[in-house]
Amino acid sequence: MERVKPIVIRDAERGVEYTLQFNRESVLFTNNQGFRASDMTDNLEGMLPILFYGAFRMHHKEVARNKTNALLDELAPVSQDFVVRLLELYAEPRNALVNDDPDAERKNSNLTVEL
């Protein structure tokens, strides 16, 4: 499985760099904030700020929601590619949990599953 390249936001004026990415914990956090990927089409204005905020969680837990909202406002309007990449990053930890390819490499070859 190919890894999704993180989004990097550089703020030259403030000398800050943010790496946006998700792990299992940040996906759960984002879900607990009310994010639902299935609502992105009908409620982009509500879901995008939550998804954007959650993307900071993995590397920048200290960044508050009002700060990510301000950053998103500065970036707006964002491209469709930006939204798609955020969704791909969000989906990556979930996709790492399940793989139906019987030849896929496993992390721990000492464990086997018989169904």
N, C-alpha and C positions, 0 to 999 in steps of 0.2 A: 504494500500500500504506500503510495507516494504521500509525503508530508506536505501540508499546506504552508506556504511561506507566510510568516506573521506580517502584520501591517506595522510599519514604523512611522510614527508622527514626530517630526522634528520642529521644535519651536525655537527658531534662531534668535528671536528677540529676548527670550528668557533663558536660553541656553539649556533647554530641557529636551529629552528624547523619551518617547513612550513607545513601548512594544506591546502591541495588541495581539493577544493569543488566548486560547482557552485550554484548561485541563478539566478533569472531572469535577473538582471542587468549584471552579469558576462557572461551569455549566449549571451545577446545582444551585449556586448562588444566584445566577441569572434567572433561572426558573422560579426561584423563591421571590424574586423581585417582580414577578408577574409576566415574564417573557413567555410567549408561545409562538414558535416559528410558524405555525399554521395561520396565525393572525397577521403575518407580515404584509400580505397583499391588501387586506381590507382595513388594516389599522397601522400603516407604516409610521405615521406620526406618533403613535403611542409605543410601538414596539422597538423602533430603531434606537431611541434614547436608552432604553433598558439594555438592549443588546450591546450598544456602544459602551455603556457603563460596565457591563459584565466583562467585556473584553480587556478592561484594565485590571481586573481582579487577579489574574495570574501573576503579573509582574509588578503591579502598582496598587496594592491594596490600600495604600494611604491616600489615594486620590478620591476625593469626595464626589458624590453625585452632582452637586451644583457645579463643580469644576468640569466634569465630563460634559455636562449639558452646555456649558459655556464654550468648551472646545468644539463640540459638535456644531453649535451655532456659528462659530468662526469658520468652520470648514464648509458649511452649507452654501450652496447645494452640493451634496456628495454625488458621486457617479454611481450608476447602477453596478459597475464593477466593484466599487468599494463595498456596497451592500452585499453583493454576492460573496466576496471574500470574507466578510464578517460571518456570514452564514456558514461558509465552508469551514472556517476556523471553529465555530460553535459546534458543528457536526463532527469534527474530527475525533474528539474523545469518545463519543458514542460509537462511531464507526470502528474504533480500535477495540471495542468490547466484543464485537460479533464479526465473524468472517466465515462464510459458508464454503470457502475454497478448502477442500480437504488437503491440498498440497501447500497451504499457507504455512509459513514459518511460525512456530510457537515460541513464546518467551521462555517457557520452562518445559524442556523435553522430558523431564522426569515424571510428569503427570500425564495420564491418559484418561480419556472419557469413553465409556462404552454406553451406547444408547440401545 
